[in-house]
Amino acid sequence: MADQCDVLIANGRMIDPANGVDAVRDVALKDGKVSAVGHNLGQADAVIDAAGCLVVPGLIDLHTHVYKDVSMFGIEADELCPRTGVTTSVDTGTAGWINYRGLERYVIEPSATRILAYVNLSGVGLPWRRGEMVYEGYVSASECARAVLNHPQTALGVKVRLYRGVGGDADLRDLLQIAIEAANRCEKPLMVHVSNADVPLRDLIQHLRPGDIVTHCFHGTQPASIIDSRGKVISEAWEARDRGVIFDIGHGLGSFSYDIGRAAMEDGFPPDTISSDIHTFNIDGPVYDLPTTMSKFLNLGMSLNDVIRRATLEPAQVIYRADDLGHLGVGAAGDVAVLELETGAFALTDSMQQVLMGAQRLVCRASVRDGKIWWQNRENAHG
């Protein structure tokens, strides 16, 4: 029997892919960490009754935009994340090497949500919809790398958006090489936005290194689609995955197509990670949040355990935090999401405005951050 704990999450179906657990278990949290997993774990200062719900590691959203009031894309992480079970939000290039310290000082440091970030190759980051690299002086491999190295507690690597016109007349292949140089200089991963690129995807991903990330991997625009004219995944994507390149969803407003997702998954090429690309232009639809994005893959035929894995363990590995995040083993960070798997008829819309009528939907019922109850449906509250 465990000692008195701070929070006990009882009676739920625990799904912890990292530890191979899918069974009814209680989870005890003490001093900000998982202190015990099992049954009859003793007394607690507070109890969440998770009967009928799923108990999973705190969700990790690998693609978000949370630089509120500086970027037109930025949302308030602490308003969204607690009620959606996202305990770690990864901002992907909303800040660049010029203004990254502002993101860290005014957003990351005061937020209850754990926020990590990729630094945009563009010095100004992502203040508006397009053209962040039109001005040549905004692009600097050395300055971007320096910003990453100067903020080791929060900066994960480099982000570059490659879409038609992002750098004026510059060739996207050339911009990619500058981004790779920046990532090599700081010896960190590169995340590459590939939707709406005006060059074939094969021309971009063949240069990526192990640990680099292709986000918006199932977008629906040519010529940068992952699917060829035969409806199959391009050979360069298979080769990239074999050498350790990560393929991330990054749903967004215009970057996820059911048709592309189905074709890729039918060809045996599921995404490595499921992320929302949540921002001001899609938070009211079609994205809404990470559990909604996860629900779309459930209804495309991915198993529940695989969906959970791609929003917990896999992104934890991508950000090199699998020792303490993305699992519920004893000693892990005390971050937990309590989700309900609802059944019914749910209209789920992709970025192409295609509607999938789903029979299942994941909804957050409670979240625990750093070993403390962060948010909950009061019907589940005890103690």
Secondary structure, DSSP 8 states (H G I E B T S, - for coil): ----EEEEEEEEEEEEGGGTEEEEEEEEEETTEEEEEES----EEEEEE-TTSEEEE-EEEEEE---TTTSTT---HHHHSGGGTEEEEEEEEEEETTTHHHHIIIIITT-SSEEEEEEESBTT-SSSSS-TTSSGGGB-HHHHHHHHHH-TTTEEEEEEE--TTTTTT--HHHHHHHHHHHHHHHT--EEEE-TT-SS-HHHHHTT--TT-EEESTT---SSS-SB-TTSSB-HHHHHHHHTT-EEE---TTTS--HHHHHHHHHTT---SB----B-TTTTTTT---HHHHHHHHHHTT--HHHHHHTTTHHHHHHTT-TTTSS--STTSBS-EEEEEEEEEEEEEE-TTS-EEEEEEEEEEEEEEETTEEEEE-GGGEE-
